[in-house]
Amino acid sequence: MDHADRPAQRTATPAPPPPTPAPPAARRVARRSLVIAATGWVTANAWVALTVERRPFDWPARPAGSVGQDLLDANLALVQVLLLMGVVHLLTRRRARPDLAARAPDRTTSLRETLLLLGYGALGLAGGFLLARALGWHPFALHVAGSIYGTHAVVEPAEILTWAGYNLLVYAVVPLLWFRRRYSALALGLRSTDRRGDLLVIVVVLLLELAFQVLALDPGIVDLEPRQLVLGAPLTFLLYLAGAVLPAMVFIYAILVPRYLRLTGSATATVILGGLTYAAMHVWDAWTVLTSPRDALVSGIFLLLTYFAPGMIKTHLTVRTGNAWVHVWAYHALAPHTLVDTPHVVHSFGIH
């Protein structure tokens, strides 16, 4: 048989290289981070269970129940997030791991940028408090009044629109313009390096979260009239994309997360820091009661119990895919916000 007649040999696709074992220092940081996070979580649960008879705030969208039931719900939500994180790990285990730390600058520059950005974020929260109170509204944090938990107060369209515009400008537009002058879209996790793999993660996580939200939480969107749904769902999507999703994506997941990883050398510590940062950005949630030190402490603990786990899964999605957009579609813009908050927007804008 001539050489030309021989069947062409197929070139096998090389398997991705096995993950490089973490250095001892990173493993120590990971272990300490886990111990500190677990201790804090258990301590918060124990303190509330032993000293708080009833929560000092109101969650109209949640059935009235005991503090014990609230704690059970928070811990079940944490378990659900940990399971989702396990699913994400399985979906990405054969992918080449993105080196997010390498996308950040050297440790000295990363530390300086991280501290400056966190300080800027604190000023943004202070400005949101002062602006909103001056206009007679609820303080602006990452969520507008009535998000997720509902509210008995009137939330006017002007308040929601101003909240969305303020957050978009302060936490997304300004930081993005500043950092894009120095770093590429890839360095900020704004460009995918594996579109098919990212799409798989988005679809699987979104379907699982949608199923959980519908089956376990019975969102009010299912009770809306067709016209309310057709008008309210896109409006909710756009408002929360501007006011919550893009601000969190740019501020935390595009900019801070790679720097957390550069500074700690540990994906575990980075995921925990991402969860804490996400929780801190909700400090002015309208349901919190800050009129006394004790009520402020209880509100702070429930902020942590509510938002720490969602912040972790968003960070985990970013670390595993290297794409800050993945969490936007998998676990934020559509579920929970559009699914859960459409009835609130429909009511506030008077859509009939």
ChimeraX attribute file (.defattr): number of C-alpha atoms within 10 A of each C-alpha:
attribute: neighborCount
match mode: 1-to-1
recipient: residues
	/A:1	5
	/A:2	5
	/A:3	7
	/A:4	7
	/A:5	7
	/A:6	8
	/A:7	7
	/A:8	8
	/A:9	6
	/A:10	6
	/A:11	6
	/A:12	6
	/A:13	6
	/A:14	6
	/A:15	9
	/A:16	11
	/A:17	10
	/A:18	11
	/A:19	11
	/A:20	7
	/A:21	8
	/A:22	13
	/A:23	10
	/A:24	9
	/A:25	11
	/A:26	17
	/A:27	17
	/A:28	13
	/A:29	17
	/A:30	21
	/A:31	14
	/A:32	14
	/A:33	20
	/A:34	15
	/A:35	12
	/A:36	13
	/A:37	16
	/A:38	12
	/A:39	12
	/A:40	12
	/A:41	16
	/A:42	11
	/A:43	12
	/A:44	17
	/A:45	19
	/A:46	13
	/A:47	12
	/A:48	19
	/A:49	15
	/A:50	9
	/A:51	9
	/A:52	16
	/A:53	11
	/A:54	13
	/A:55	18
	/A:56	15
	/A:57	14
	/A:58	16
	/A:59	16
	/A:60	14
	/A:61	17
	/A:62	12
	/A:63	8
	/A:64	11
	/A:65	10
	/A:66	13
	/A:67	15
	/A:68	16
	/A:69	11
	/A:70	20
	/A:71	19
	/A:72	13
	/A:73	14
	/A:74	19
	/A:75	17
	/A:76	12
	/A:77	18
	/A:78	20
	/A:79	13
	/A:80	16
	/A:81	19
	/A:82	16
	/A:83	13
	/A:84	19
	/A:85	20
	/A:86	14
	/A:87	16
	/A:88	21
	/A:89	16
	/A:90	12
	/A:91	17
	/A:92	18
	/A:93	14
	/A:94	14
	/A:95	17
	/A:96	16
	/A:97	17
	/A:98	17
	/A:99	16
	/A:100	24
	/A:101	23
	/A:102	13
	/A:103	20
	/A:104	23
	/A:105	16
	/A:106	13
	/A:107	16
	/A:108	11
	/A:109	13
	/A:110	21
	/A:111	16
	/A:112	11
	/A:113	18
	/A:114	19
	/A:115	13
	/A:116	12
	/A:117	18
	/A:118	15
	/A:119	12
	/A:120	15
	/A:121	20
	/A:122	14
	/A:123	13
	/A:124	19
	/A:125	24
	/A:126	15
	/A:127	17
	/A:128	22
	/A:129	17
	/A:130	16
	/A:131	18
	/A:132	18
	/A:133	13
	/A:134	11
	/A:135	10
	/A:136	10
	/A:137	20
	/A:138	24
	/A:139	26
	/A:140	32
	/A:141	27
	/A:142	28
	/A:143	24
	/A:144	25
	/A:145	27
	/A:146	23
	/A:147	21
	/A:148	21
	/A:149	17
	/A:150	19
	/A:151	17
	/A:152	12
	/A:153	10
	/A:154	12
	/A:155	19
	/A:156	15
	/A:157	14
	/A:158	12
	/A:159	21
	/A:160	22
	/A:161	15
	/A:162	16
	/A:163	28
	/A:164	24
	/A:165	14
	/A:166	23
	/A:167	25
	/A:168	24
	/A:169	15
	/A:170	20
	/A:171	25
	/A:172	23
	/A:173	16
	/A:174	13
	/A:175	18
	/A:176	20
	/A:177	10
	/A:178	10
	/A:179	16
	/A:180	12
	/A:181	8
	/A:182	8
	/A:183	15
	/A:184	13
	/A:185	13
	/A:186	16
	/A:187	23
	/A:188	24
	/A:189	27
	/A:190	18
	/A:191	15
	/A:192	18
	/A:193	15
	/A:194	14
	/A:195	13
	/A:196	10
	/A:197	15
	/A:198	22
	/A:199	15
	/A:200	15
	/A:201	24
	/A:202	20
	/A:203	14
	/A:204	16
	/A:205	24
	/A:206	20
	/A:207	14
	/A:208	15
	/A:209	21
	/A:210	18
	/A:211	13
	/A:212	15
	/A:213	16
	/A:214	15
	/A:215	10
	/A:216	9
	/A:217	11
	/A:218	12
	/A:219	18
	/A:220	15
	/A:221	20
	/A:222	14
	/A:223	11
	/A:224	15
	/A:225	11
	/A:226	11
	/A:227	11
	/A:228	19
	/A:229	20
	/A:230	11
	/A:231	14
	/A:232	25
	/A:233	23
	/A:234	12
	/A:235	17
	/A:236	24
	/A:237	21
	/A:238	14
	/A:239	23
	/A:240	29
	/A:241	22
	/A:242	22
	/A:243	28
	/A:244	24
	/A:245	27
	/A:246	23
	/A:247	25
	/A:248	27
	/A:249	26
	/A:250	24
	/A:251	23
	/A:252	29
	/A:253	30
	/A:254	26
	/A:255	26
	/A:256	25
	/A:257	30
	/A:258	29
	/A:259	28
	/A:260	26
	/A:261	25
	/A:262	24
	/A:263	20
	/A:264	19
	/A:265	19
	/A:266	22
	/A:267	25
	/A:268	23
	/A:269	23
	/A:270	26
	/A:271	26
	/A:272	24
	/A:273	24
	/A:274	26
	/A:275	23
	/A:276	19
	/A:277	22
	/A:278	25
	/A:279	23
	/A:280	20
	/A:281	22
	/A:282	21
	/A:283	19
	/A:284	24
	/A:285	21
	/A:286	23
	/A:287	21
	/A:288	22
	/A:289	20
	/A:290	16
	/A:291	8
	/A:292	9
	/A:293	10
	/A:294	13
	/A:295	17
	/A:296	15
	/A:297	15
	/A:298	23
	/A:299	21
	/A:300	20
	/A:301	16
	/A:302	21
	/A:303	20
	/A:304	22
	/A:305	22
	/A:306	20
	/A:307	21
	/A:308	23
	/A:309	26
	/A:310	23
	/A:311	25
	/A:312	26
	/A:313	25
	/A:314	28
	/A:315	31
	/A:316	27
	/A:317	29
	/A:318	25
	/A:319	25
	/A:320	24
	/A:321	29
	/A:322	29
	/A:323	26
	/A:324	27
	/A:325	24
	/A:326	26
	/A:327	25
	/A:328	21
	/A:329	17
	/A:330	26
	/A:331	24
	/A:332	24
	/A:333	22
	/A:334	22
	/A:335	23
	/A:336	17
	/A:337	22
	/A:338	23
	/A:339	22
	/A:340	26
	/A:341	25
	/A:342	28
	/A:343	25
	/A:344	23
	/A:345	26
	/A:346	20
	/A:347	16
	/A:348	17
	/A:349	15
	/A:350	12
	/A:351	14
	/A:352	13
